[in-house]
Amino acid sequence: MAEKFDRYYEYFVNRTRAGLKPRRIRLGLISIDLDRRVTELRFIPGRVKTRQVVIESNVVEGDQIDLVSPPEGVRVIKGKRVKVQDAILEAVEGEDVTLINVDVKRVIGRYVRVVNCDVGHVEGEEVTMVNAVANEVIVKRGEFMNCDVGRLIYEEFYRAMNTDIKSVSRK
């Protein structure tokens, strides 16, 4: 298998340099992108699909990302479904974002769940925060439990239980 891979890799790299631009090697269920460095490619038991997480410098991108204690070089995470535990990050973006024990400067998503986190700026359609500290939260609908929020801007409604909110305004 290694010899077959080496042949394919040499073939595609040489074609890329010649200007034909194939950027992906496909080996059955596994495909390797030549433009990016693939750091994790694993099979999910019970499913036919593979899950791929791509790191490009300090940015992690993928369709479904589930990271526990990501490497220190990772600063930004982008994906459709993102779940991160035990990390210090610059930004997290996605449609469905779940953060547990994360210190992050900016979170943007449609559905955002934050548990035991320290967050600078949170923006989302539906935001649920438990035991979190946030400087600024912009939401359409929000629920907050045992939180400390500096500034809350909401559109439809919010629920707060045992939460300290310093400034509240409506869009």
Contacts in CASP RR format, 6 or more apart in sequence:
PFRMAT RR
TARGET T0000
AUTHOR 0000-0000-0000
METHOD contacts of the structure
MODEL  1
MAEKFDRYYEYFVNRTRAGLKPRRIRLGLISIDLDRRVTELRFIPGRVKT
RQVVIESNVVEGDQIDLVSPPEGVRVIKGKRVKVQDAILEAVEGEDVTLI
NVDVKRVIGRYVRVVNCDVGHVEGEEVTMVNAVANEVIVKRGEFMNCDVG
RLIYEEFYRAMNTDIKSVSRK
4 27 0 8 1.000
5 27 0 8 1.000
8 25 0 8 1.000
8 27 0 8 1.000
9 25 0 8 1.000
12 22 0 8 1.000
12 25 0 8 1.000
12 34 0 8 1.000
13 34 0 8 1.000
15 21 0 8 1.000
15 22 0 8 1.000
16 22 0 8 1.000
16 23 0 8 1.000
16 34 0 8 1.000
22 34 0 8 1.000
23 33 0 8 1.000
23 34 0 8 1.000
23 35 0 8 1.000
24 31 0 8 1.000
24 32 0 8 1.000
24 33 0 8 1.000
24 34 0 8 1.000
25 31 0 8 1.000
25 32 0 8 1.000
25 34 0 8 1.000
29 43 0 8 1.000
29 50 0 8 1.000
30 41 0 8 1.000
30 50 0 8 1.000
32 38 0 8 1.000
32 41 0 8 1.000
33 54 0 8 1.000
36 54 0 8 1.000
36 55 0 8 1.000
36 56 0 8 1.000
37 54 0 8 1.000
37 55 0 8 1.000
37 56 0 8 1.000
38 52 0 8 1.000
38 53 0 8 1.000
38 54 0 8 1.000
39 53 0 8 1.000
39 54 0 8 1.000
39 55 0 8 1.000
40 51 0 8 1.000
40 52 0 8 1.000
40 53 0 8 1.000
41 50 0 8 1.000
41 51 0 8 1.000
41 52 0 8 1.000
41 53 0 8 1.000
42 50 0 8 1.000
42 51 0 8 1.000
43 50 0 8 1.000
43 51 0 8 1.000
44 50 0 8 1.000
44 51 0 8 1.000
51 63 0 8 1.000
51 64 0 8 1.000
52 62 0 8 1.000
52 63 0 8 1.000
53 60 0 8 1.000
53 61 0 8 1.000
53 62 0 8 1.000
53 65 0 8 1.000
53 67 0 8 1.000
54 60 0 8 1.000
54 61 0 8 1.000
54 62 0 8 1.000
55 74 0 8 1.000
58 73 0 8 1.000
58 74 0 8 1.000
58 75 0 8 1.000
58 76 0 8 1.000
59 74 0 8 1.000
59 75 0 8 1.000
59 76 0 8 1.000
59 77 0 8 1.000
59 78 0 8 1.000
60 67 0 8 1.000
60 70 0 8 1.000
60 74 0 8 1.000
60 76 0 8 1.000
60 77 0 8 1.000
60 78 0 8 1.000
61 77 0 8 1.000
61 78 0 8 1.000
61 79 0 8 1.000
62 78 0 8 1.000
62 79 0 8 1.000
62 80 0 8 1.000
63 79 0 8 1.000
63 80 0 8 1.000
63 81 0 8 1.000
64 79 0 8 1.000
64 80 0 8 1.000
64 81 0 8 1.000
65 77 0 8 1.000
65 79 0 8 1.000
65 81 0 8 1.000
65 82 0 8 1.000
65 83 0 8 1.000
65 84 0 8 1.000
66 83 0 8 1.000
67 74 0 8 1.000
67 77 0 8 1.000
67 83 0 8 1.000
67 84 0 8 1.000
67 85 0 8 1.000
67 87 0 8 1.000
68 84 0 8 1.000
68 85 0 8 1.000
68 86 0 8 1.000
69 85 0 8 1.000
69 86 0 8 1.000
69 87 0 8 1.000
70 77 0 8 1.000
70 84 0 8 1.000
70 87 0 8 1.000
70 89 0 8 1.000
74 87 0 8 1.000
74 89 0 8 1.000
75 89 0 8 1.000
75 90 0 8 1.000
75 91 0 8 1.000
76 89 0 8 1.000
76 90 0 8 1.000
76 91 0 8 1.000
76 92 0 8 1.000
76 93 0 8 1.000
77 84 0 8 1.000
77 89 0 8 1.000
77 91 0 8 1.000
77 92 0 8 1.000
77 93 0 8 1.000
78 92 0 8 1.000
78 93 0 8 1.000
78 94 0 8 1.000
79 93 0 8 1.000
79 94 0 8 1.000
79 95 0 8 1.000
80 94 0 8 1.000
80 95 0 8 1.000
80 96 0 8 1.000
81 94 0 8 1.000
81 95 0 8 1.000
81 96 0 8 1.000
82 92 0 8 1.000
82 93 0 8 1.000
82 94 0 8 1.000
82 96 0 8 1.000
82 97 0 8 1.000
82 98 0 8 1.000
83 97 0 8 1.000
83 98 0 8 1.000
83 99 0 8 1.000
83 100 0 8 1.000
84 92 0 8 1.000
84 98 0 8 1.000
84 99 0 8 1.000
84 100 0 8 1.000
84 102 0 8 1.000
85 99 0 8 1.000
85 100 0 8 1.000
85 101 0 8 1.000
85 102 0 8 1.000
86 100 0 8 1.000
86 101 0 8 1.000
86 102 0 8 1.000
87 101 0 8 1.000
87 102 0 8 1.000
87 103 0 8 1.000
87 104 0 8 1.000
88 102 0 8 1.000
88 103 0 8 1.000
88 104 0 8 1.000
89 102 0 8 1.000
89 103 0 8 1.000
89 104 0 8 1.000
89 105 0 8 1.000
90 104 0 8 1.000
90 105 0 8 1.000
90 106 0 8 1.000
91 104 0 8 1.000
91 105 0 8 1.000
91 106 0 8 1.000
91 107 0 8 1.000
91 108 0 8 1.000
92 99 0 8 1.000
92 102 0 8 1.000
92 104 0 8 1.000
92 106 0 8 1.000
92 107 0 8 1.000
92 108 0 8 1.000
93 107 0 8 1.000
93 108 0 8 1.000
93 109 0 8 1.000
94 108 0 8 1.000
94 109 0 8 1.000
94 110 0 8 1.000
95 109 0 8 1.000
95 110 0 8 1.000
95 111 0 8 1.000
96 109 0 8 1.000
96 110 0 8 1.000
96 111 0 8 1.000
97 107 0 8 1.000
97 109 0 8 1.000
97 111 0 8 1.000
97 112 0 8 1.000
97 113 0 8 1.000
98 113 0 8 1.000
98 115 0 8 1.000
99 107 0 8 1.000
99 112 0 8 1.000
99 113 0 8 1.000
99 114 0 8 1.000
99 115 0 8 1.000
99 117 0 8 1.000
99 119 0 8 1.000
100 115 0 8 1.000
100 116 0 8 1.000
100 117 0 8 1.000
101 115 0 8 1.000
101 116 0 8 1.000
101 117 0 8 1.000
102 114 0 8 1.000
102 117 0 8 1.000
102 118 0 8 1.000
102 119 0 8 1.000
103 117 0 8 1.000
103 118 0 8 1.000
103 119 0 8 1.000
104 117 0 8 1.000
104 118 0 8 1.000
104 119 0 8 1.000
104 120 0 8 1.000
105 119 0 8 1.000
105 120 0 8 1.000
105 121 0 8 1.000
106 120 0 8 1.000
106 121 0 8 1.000
106 123 0 8 1.000
107 114 0 8 1.000
107 119 0 8 1.000
107 121 0 8 1.000
107 122 0 8 1.000
107 123 0 8 1.000
108 123 0 8 1.000
108 124 0 8 1.000
109 123 0 8 1.000
109 124 0 8 1.000
109 125 0 8 1.000
110 124 0 8 1.000
110 125 0 8 1.000
110 126 0 8 1.000
111 124 0 8 1.000
111 125 0 8 1.000
111 126 0 8 1.000
112 122 0 8 1.000
112 124 0 8 1.000
112 126 0 8 1.000
112 127 0 8 1.000
112 128 0 8 1.000
113 127 0 8 1.000
113 128 0 8 1.000
113 129 0 8 1.000
114 122 0 8 1.000
114 127 0 8 1.000
114 128 0 8 1.000
114 129 0 8 1.000
114 130 0 8 1.000
114 132 0 8 1.000
114 134 0 8 1.000
115 129 0 8 1.000
115 130 0 8 1.000
115 131 0 8 1.000
115 132 0 8 1.000
116 130 0 8 1.000
116 131 0 8 1.000
116 132 0 8 1.000
117 129 0 8 1.000
117 132 0 8 1.000
117 133 0 8 1.000
118 132 0 8 1.000
118 133 0 8 1.000
118 134 0 8 1.000
119 132 0 8 1.000
119 133 0 8 1.000
119 134 0 8 1.000
119 135 0 8 1.000
120 134 0 8 1.000
120 135 0 8 1.000
120 136 0 8 1.000
121 134 0 8 1.000
121 135 0 8 1.000
121 136 0 8 1.000
121 137 0 8 1.000
121 138 0 8 1.000
122 129 0 8 1.000
122 134 0 8 1.000
122 136 0 8 1.000
122 137 0 8 1.000
122 138 0 8 1.000
122 139 0 8 1.000
123 137 0 8 1.000
123 138 0 8 1.000
123 139 0 8 1.000
124 138 0 8 1.000
124 139 0 8 1.000
124 140 0 8 1.000
125 139 0 8 1.000
125 140 0 8 1.000
125 141 0 8 1.000
126 139 0 8 1.000
126 140 0 8 1.000
126 141 0 8 1.000
126 142 0 8 1.000
127 137 0 8 1.000
127 139 0 8 1.000
127 141 0 8 1.000
127 142 0 8 1.000
127 143 0 8 1.000
128 142 0 8 1.000
128 143 0 8 1.000
128 144 0 8 1.000
129 137 0 8 1.000
129 142 0 8 1.000
129 143 0 8 1.000
129 144 0 8 1.000
129 145 0 8 1.000
129 147 0 8 1.000
129 149 0 8 1.000
130 145 0 8 1.000
130 146 0 8 1.000
130 147 0 8 1.000
131 145 0 8 1.000
131 146 0 8 1.000
131 147 0 8 1.000
132 144 0 8 1.000
132 147 0 8 1.000
132 148 0 8 1.000
133 147 0 8 1.000
133 148 0 8 1.000
133 149 0 8 1.000
134 147 0 8 1.000
134 148 0 8 1.000
134 149 0 8 1.000
134 150 0 8 1.000
135 150 0 8 1.000
135 151 0 8 1.000
136 150 0 8 1.000
136 151 0 8 1.000
136 153 0 8 1.000
137 149 0 8 1.000
137 150 0 8 1.000
137 151 0 8 1.000
137 152 0 8 1.000
137 153 0 8 1.000
138 153 0 8 1.000
138 154 0 8 1.000
139 152 0 8 1.000
139 153 0 8 1.000
139 154 0 8 1.000
139 155 0 8 1.000
139 158 0 8 1.000
140 154 0 8 1.000
140 155 0 8 1.000
140 156 0 8 1.000
141 154 0 8 1.000
141 155 0 8 1.000
141 156 0 8 1.000
141 157 0 8 1.000
141 158 0 8 1.000
142 154 0 8 1.000
142 157 0 8 1.000
142 158 0 8 1.000
142 159 0 8 1.000
143 158 0 8 1.000
143 159 0 8 1.000
143 160 0 8 1.000
144 158 0 8 1.000
144 159 0 8 1.000
144 160 0 8 1.000
144 161 0 8 1.000
144 163 0 8 1.000
144 165 0 8 1.000
145 160 0 8 1.000
145 161 0 8 1.000
145 162 0 8 1.000
145 163 0 8 1.000
146 161 0 8 1.000
146 162 0 8 1.000
146 163 0 8 1.000
147 160 0 8 1.000
147 163 0 8 1.000
147 164 0 8 1.000
147 165 0 8 1.000
148 163 0 8 1.000
148 164 0 8 1.000
149 163 0 8 1.000
149 164 0 8 1.000
149 165 0 8 1.000
149 166 0 8 1.000
150 165 0 8 1.000
150 166 0 8 1.000
150 167 0 8 1.000
151 166 0 8 1.000
151 167 0 8 1.000
151 169 0 8 1.000
152 158 0 8 1.000
152 165 0 8 1.000
152 167 0 8 1.000
152 168 0 8 1.000
152 169 0 8 1.000
153 169 0 8 1.000
153 170 0 8 1.000
153 171 0 8 1.000
154 168 0 8 1.000
154 169 0 8 1.000
154 170 0 8 1.000
154 171 0 8 1.000
155 170 0 8 1.000
155 171 0 8 1.000
158 168 0 8 1.000
END
